[in-house]
Amino acid sequence: MIADSLATATERMTKAVEVAKDDFSTVRTGRANPQLFQRILVDYYGTPTPLAQLASLQNPEARTIIITPYDKSALKEIEKAIVATPNLGATPNNDGTIIRVTMPELNEERRKEYVKIVRSKAEDARVSIRNIRRKAKDELDGLKSEVGDDEVARAEKELEGLTKKHIDQVDEALVRKEAELLEV
C-alpha cells in the first residue's frame, strides 16, 4: 500500500514537471518556434480547435513561421487567433494561401517580462508538486494503523526526497529557459 502511494505520487509529480516544461516552451524567445503556436485555439466553424490540427507549421528562418492551412477558408480565423494571443507579439501576414508570421526582436524590457512569466509558471509547478506531496502524506497517515509508524516515517522520508528531486527538475528547466530568454 505504501509502495502504491509513493508510485502514484511519483507518477503525478513527473507529469507536473512535464507540464511545466511544456508551459515553458510556449513562452517565446528571440527565435520563432512552432511550439509557440501549439496552444493557439482557432474558432473553426464555432468550435475552438488547436492550430496544429488546422494547418502545418514550418520554420524557414530564425524569426519566421509559415502557416499553411489545410482548409483555405480558415485563413481569416487563424489570423484573428494569432493576433488575439497574449504575450506573443507576432504580426501575421495573410497572402491568401499561407500566413507568414514574423516574430519581432525582443528588447530587454520584454525579455524581463517573459522571465517573470516563466518564473510564475515554475512556481505554479512547484505548488502542484507540493499539493501532490500533501495528498500522498495524507494517504500515508491513513495507513499508520495498518503498517506502523516506522514504515510510514520511512515512506514520508522517501516522499520528501521525491518532492525535492521533482522541484529541482522544475528549477533546472527554469534556469535553462531564463538563460534562453536573456540570450541576445
GIGI-V599782 format. One record per backbone hydrogen bond with DSSP energy under -0.5 kcal/mol. NH is the residue of the N-H (numbers start at 1). CO is the residue of the C=O. E is the energy in kcal/mol with one decimal. If there is no record, write none. Layout:
nh->[NH NH]
co->[CO CO]
e->[E E]
This chain:
nh->[5 6 7 8 9 10 11 12 13 14 15 16 17 18 19 20 21 22 23 24 25 26 26 27 28 29 32 36 37 38 40 42 44 44 45 47 49 49 51 53 54 54 55 56 58 61 64 65 66 67 67 68 68 69 70 71 72 74 75 78 79 80 81 82 83 84 85 85 88 89 91 92 93 94 95 95 99 100 100 101 101 102 102 103 103 104 111 112 113 114 115 116 117 118 119 120 121 122 123 124 125 126 127 128 129 130 131 132 133 134 135 136 137 138 139 140 141 142 143 143 144 146 147 148 152 153 154 155 156 157 158 159 160 161 162 163 164 165 166 167 168 169 170 171 172 173 174 175 176 177 178 179 180 181 182 183]
co->[1 2 3 4 5 6 7 8 9 10 11 12 13 14 15 16 17 18 19 20 21 22 23 24 26 31 62 33 34 35 37 49 42 47 43 44 42 47 40 50 50 51 51 68 66 64 61 101 58 65 99 56 66 67 54 54 70 71 72 74 75 76 77 78 79 80 81 82 85 85 102 90 100 92 93 98 67 93 98 65 99 91 100 63 101 89 107 108 109 110 111 112 113 114 115 116 117 118 119 120 121 122 123 124 125 126 127 128 129 130 131 132 133 134 135 136 137 138 139 140 141 143 143 144 148 149 150 151 152 153 154 155 156 157 158 159 160 161 162 163 164 165 166 167 168 169 170 171 172 173 174 175 176 177 178 179]
e->[-2.1 -2.5 -2.6 -2.5 -2.3 -2.6 -2.4 -2.5 -2.6 -2.4 -2.0 -2.0 -2.1 -2.2 -2.5 -2.0 -2.4 -2.4 -2.7 -2.4 -1.6 -0.6 -1.1 -1.5 -0.6 -0.7 -3.8 -2.1 -1.4 -1.1 -1.0 -3.3 -1.4 -2.6 -0.7 -1.3 -2.9 -0.6 -2.5 -1.6 -0.6 -1.4 -1.6 -2.5 -2.5 -0.7 -0.9 -2.4 -2.8 -0.5 -3.2 -2.5 -0.6 -0.7 -2.9 -0.6 -0.5 -2.1 -1.5 -2.6 -2.4 -2.4 -2.3 -2.1 -2.2 -2.2 -0.7 -0.8 -0.9 -0.5 -1.4 -0.6 -2.3 -0.5 -0.6 -2.2 -2.6 -2.8 -0.5 -3.2 -0.6 -1.4 -0.6 -3.0 -0.5 -0.5 -2.3 -2.1 -1.8 -2.3 -2.1 -2.0 -2.1 -2.6 -2.6 -2.2 -2.2 -2.3 -2.4 -2.2 -1.9 -2.4 -2.5 -2.2 -2.4 -2.5 -2.4 -2.0 -2.3 -2.6 -2.3 -2.5 -2.7 -2.3 -2.0 -2.5 -2.7 -1.7 -0.7 -1.0 -1.0 -1.0 -2.4 -1.9 -1.7 -2.7 -2.4 -2.4 -2.6 -1.9 -2.1 -2.5 -2.3 -2.1 -2.3 -2.5 -2.6 -2.4 -2.4 -2.5 -2.4 -1.6 -1.8 -2.4 -2.5 -2.2 -2.3 -2.5 -2.3 -2.4 -2.8 -2.3 -2.2 -2.5 -2.5 -0.9]
